[in-house]
Amino acid sequence: MKKRIIISVLLLIIICAVGIMSYSPLRNKIEQIFFATKVYNLLNSEEYMNLHQVITKDSVNSRTIMWQSLNDREDFILEYKQENEDEILQAKPQKSVLDIDNKKIYIYAVTLENLKADMVYDYRLGFENNRSDWYKLKTAKENNNKFKTLIFPDSQSNDYTEWKSLAMNAWQNNQDSDFFINMGDLVDNGYDLVHWNGWFDGVEPMVNNIPVAPVQGNHETYTTDWKVAMPNVYLEMFKLPTNGNDKYQNQYYSFDYGDVHFTVINTQDDEMAEFEPDLLNEQLKWLENDLATTDKKWKVVLMHRDILNYGRDAKPLGDEISFSRHGEIYMPIFDKYDVDAVLTAHLHTYRRRALIRDFAQNEQGTLYILTGVAGNVRYPSLWYKNPLDEYVPLQPETNNYLVLEADENSLTFNCYLPDSTQIDTFTLTK
């Protein structure tokens, strides 16, 4: 009798467990709790965490290195040296404090200047008598037009294991990449430190060895109760090239690599209007000056929100070509300054468009690529095909990444599935 009761209880537990796990919202919540525990145990047990390199205005002679700690330390030091050399140089970091969810996170940053071009450096962190492992840092070649960069669409997730798998597979297959781009919505919730730890965990060791060029997305502005706020965590996590206006520092910026000028736009002016009502006008003035004054051969713009509206079951557009608010604002400027390519994100689908100028297909126009999705938040088969879409993956689609290969006379954009199967390619020549 006792044995039968025990068996019955075990069966009841199993049935309840199956029932719970079949209820998707509850299952997702349980998975997130386990994930949060895993990430915090993994990262917050160390004196420092989330070590990463950040792109600078010109990667020939400089590089920014950042990390975080739960402790306020005055003895952190960055040590670096040329590869295979003995002389070790030291640099003290700048420190800022991020107070979020009643938890202080200390952010440390060092920008190394006067580095030698086309040089591999080793660097490590130190505090007290402790030293980290050595990591690599490679500067760009001077007057060299050939390079490769990885491009990741929205990586927001409720569990960043798929993001990590995609990012690491892309990195393993492209270890000659010079830097990587993340197209906004890096995380699902910009004020949730678990999500940020999950994002950083997903890009190690890549981000220890090559710099990231991040793009701000709308999800970086969301608090843990899903209200809109200034993207304070994002703004502290990445010390980006200056844009001439301290008020908007780290929100929009530009940088050069080889003969390509990259311009990174903040498209969250609608979410942030309550806090920064002049953001759009100030950014537009900066944008025109930025595009007008570069002497680089190629101009590539990175922006989170897309330039087209898409029909869907709840809101069909038919064969109408409809441009988004951001498309209407920015595309005439891109035409004016002959921007070669514009990469967007936000809609979690990959689309390569016809070349566009004056809001119509034009062989002399700009290449627009909606970059897809790199996390596990997907909208399969949601959007209808737009008349300007020249390539749409088979539906329902999964996540993807891109590789940009620059050469003296060409820019080639290749799109890959998570297993590195190539699904699209396009080359601009000049």
N, C-alpha and C positions, 0 to 999 in steps of 0.2 A: 504493500500500500504506500509506504513512504517513498519507495523508488518510483512509483507511478506519479506521485505528486511532484517529485523533483523533475521528472521528464516533462510533465505538463507545464511546469513553470518555465523550463528551458524553451519549450515550444512557444509559449506565450511571449517570451522575450524576443525570440527570433521573429515571430509574426509582427510584433510591435516595431522591431528594428526595420524590417522590410517595409512596413507601412510608412514609417517616418522617412526612410530614404527614398521612397517613391513620391513623397510630397516635395516637389521641386524647391519652393522657397525655403522650407525648413532644412532640406538637404544642403542647399547652398549656404545657409547660415552656419550649419555645423561644419561644412568644409572650410568656410572662412575663419571660424574660430580655431580650428586645427592649424590652418595656414598661418594665422596671426601668431599663434604660440610658437610654431616652428621658426618663423622669421625672427621674432624677438629673441628667442633662445640662440639662434644662429648668429645674429649681428650684435645684439646689445650686451653680450657676455664679454666683448672685447673693449679695450680702452679707447679704440677708435673704430670707426665703421664708415662704409660707403666712400672709400677712397676713389677719386675720379679725376681724370684730366678734362679740361674745358678748352674749347677753341679760343684762339686769340685773333686779333685783327689781322696779323700776318704771322703765319706759323713758321716762317723761315728762321726767325730769331727769338721767338718767345713761346711760352706755354703756361697756362694756369693749372695748378694742382690744388684740389680741395678735399677735405674730409670732415667728418663730424665726430662728436664725442658727447657722452652724457655727463662728462666732467669738465669743469672749468680749469684748464691747465695753462700755466704760463711757460712751461718748459718744452712744449712741442717744438720740434725742429725738423726742417726738411733738408736732407743731405742728398747731394747729387754729384755726379762725376761723368766724364766722358768714358764710354765703354772701353774696357781694357786698360784704363789709366788708374793710377793709384791716388792721385790728389783728389780729396773729397772737399767740396764746397758746402757751405751751410746757408740757409735762409730762414728767417723767422716769419711765421705766418701772421696775417691779420685775422682778428677774431670778431665774430658777431654772435649775437644770442637770439635764438628763436624760442619764444615762449608760447607754447601751444598745448592745449588740453592739460593745463597745469603741469606741464613737463618742459623743462628747459633743455634745448638742444644747442650745443655750441658748435658753430660753423667756423672752420679754419681754411684760409686761402693763401696761397703763395703764387705770385706771377713772376716767373723767371724771365729776365730780360737778357739781352746780349748773348744769347746762345749762338753757337756756330751753325751755319746752314748745312743741311744734309748730314747731320751728325746724330749718332745714337748715344743717348745718355742713360745711365742707371740712376734711379732715385729711390729713396726710402724715407720712412718716418722714424723719428726718434723721440723718446721722452725718458727722463732719468737715465738709467743705464740700459734701457731697452732699445732695440732696433727692429724694424719690420724686415720682411723680405725685400730684395731689390726688385724694382719694376723697370720697364723700358719706356723710353721717351725718344721719339725720332722727329727731328725737325725737317721741314720741307726743303727741297732743293731750290736754290736761287735760279730764277729765269728758266724754270722747267715747267712745261705745260702738261706733262703726263702725270696723272694721279688717279686713284680710285677711292670712292666713298660708298659706304653702305647707307641705305635710306630705309628707315622703318616708319610705317604709318602709325596710327593710334595704337598704343600699347596698353590702354586701360583694360583692366581685368578685375574679376573678383578673386582669382587665384592666378598668380603670375608664373605658374609652372609652364604653361604653353608659351608665354612670352619668352621665358628663359630658353626653352627648347628651340624656338625659332631664332632668337638672337645668337645663341651659341652655335647653331648649325650654320647660320650665315657667316659668322666669324671664322669658324673652322674652314669653311670653303673659300674664304676671301681674306686670309691673314696678311695679304699685301695691301689691305685697305689703309688709307692714311688717316681717316676720321670717320665718324658716323653721325647721321642726322636722325632726330626723332621728331615727327611732324605734328606734335601737339597731342593733348590728352595722354600724356605719359602715364598718368594714373587715373583711376576712376574717381577718386575723391582727393582733391588737392590739399585738404587739411588732415588727412588720415595718415599718420606716420607709418602704419603697417603697410599701406600701399606704396609709400616711397621706399621703404626698406625692401619690399618685394621687387620694385622696379630696379633698384641698384643691384640686388642679388642676381637679377636676371641678366645683367650686362657685365658681370665679373666673369673672367678677367679682362674682357675686351676694353672696358672703360678705364682699367688700370694702365693700359698700354697704348691706347689711341684716344684722342679727345672726342667729346661729344659736342655737337652743335644743336641745342634744343630749340624747339618752337613752342610757344605758349598756346595751349588750347583752352576751351571753355571749362573743361573739368578741373583745371588747375585753380579755378575761381570758386569752387564749391566747398563749403564748410561741412563738418561731419553731420549737421542736421539739414544739409542740402539747401542752405541759403547761399546767396551770392555775396562774395566778399573780395577784397583785394587778394591776389594770389601770393600771399606773403611767404608761404613755404617755398614755392617755386622760385620766387625772387631772391631768396637767400641761398638756395641750393646751387645756383649757377651764377658765378661772377663772369659776366659776358662783356664783350668789347663795348667801350663807351660810345654813346650816340650824341654827345654834346649837350644833353639835357638830363641833369641829375634826377629830376622828378620822375622821368620815365626810364631810368637805368634798369637794364636787364629785361625790359619789356619788348623792345625792338632793337635791332643792331645789324651790322654788316661785317663781313670779313672776306678776305681774299685767299684763294688757294690756287697756285699755279696762275693761269691766265683767266681764271673764273672769279667774278665778283658775285658773292652770295648776299642777298638782301633778305632779312628775316623780319616779317611784319607781324604785329599783334592785331589779330582780327576780333578781339574781345571787347571792342569799344562799346558795344551794346550792353553786355553784362556789367561793364565797369563804369558806365555813364554816371551813375550815382556818386561814384568816388572820384572819377577823373573826367569831368564833362568836356575838357578840352583835348582829350587824348587823340581823337581822330584828326582834328585840324592840325595839331602839332606834329603828328606822325606824317600826315600828308606833305607838310612843308619839308620835313626831314627827308622823306622818301624821294621827292623830286630832286633835292640837292644831292642825295646819295647816288642816284642813278645818273645824274647829269655830270658828276665830277669824277667818276671812276674812269680809269684809262685801260681797264682790262678788256680783252677781246670778247669775252662772254659775260652775259648777265643772266643770273638765275635767281628767281624769287621763291622764297619759302613762306607759305601762309597756311594757317590751319583750316579756316572755313573755305568752302569751295565757291567757284564763280558761277555755277549753274544751279537752277532749280530742277528737281526731278519729280515726275509724276509717280504716284503710287495708288494702290486700290482706293484709299480714302480720299485721295486728291489727284485724280487723273488730269494730265495736261494735254493728252492727245499728241499730235505732231508739233505742237507749239514749242519753239525754242525760248526758254525763259531764263533770264540771267538773275542771279541773286543780287541782293543789296550790295554785297562786297564786290561782286563782279562789275556792277554798274559804276561803283566808285573807283575801283583800281584799274580796270582794263584800259581805259583811255590813257592812263599814265604809262602803263606798260607799252602801249602802242607808241606813245610819244617818244619814249626813250629806247625803243627797239629791244625790249627784253626778249631773250631767246627762249627761255623756258620758265614756266610757273608750276610749282608742285603744291598741291593742296591735300587735305585730309577730311576728317570730320564725319563723312557719310559711311565709312566702313565698307566701301566697295572700291574695286580697282576699275578705272576707266581711263583710256587714252583717247584724247579728242583729236579731231582734225585741227590743223593749224588755223588760228583765229586772229583776225584783225578787223577793227571796226564792227565788232559783234557779229561777224559772219565768217564762214570758211574762206580762207585766203592762203594760198601757197607761200606768201611772203609774211605770214603771221607768226604768232607765238605758239609754241608747243605747251599745251596744258595737260597735266597728268594728275588725276585724282588717285592718290597712292595706295588706297586699300585699307587693310586692317592687320595689325600685328599681335593683338591680344585675343582674349576669348569672348569679347563682347561683339557679336556679329548680327547683321541684319540680312540674312540670306534671302535673295529673290524679292527684297522689299521694293527697290527702285526700278521703275520702268527704264527702258533704253531711251537716251536722249538722242535726237537727230544728229548732234555733233559728236557723239561717241563713235570712234573708229574701231576700238577694241574693247570688248566686254568679256570677262572670263565666263566659262560655263557656270551656270547657276544650279544649285546653291553653291556659292564660293566659300573657300576657307581663308585662312590668313595668308600673308605674303610679305615679301620684302623686295627692295630694288637695289641694284648696283649701278652707280654712275661711273663710267670710265671716260676720263678726259684725255684727249690727245691734242697734238698741235693744231689740227684742223677739224676736229670733231668732238661732239659729246654724244655718248651712247648710253641710253637708259634701258636696262634689262630688268625684267620682273620675274621673280621666282616664287614657287610654292614652298612650303616649309621643308620639303624634302629636296629642295634645290632644283626641281624640274622647272625649266624655263618656259614661261607661257607668253611672253611678249618682249619685243625689242623695238627700239626706234633710235635712229641716228640723225643728229643735226650736223650739217657740215658748213664750214665757212672758210 
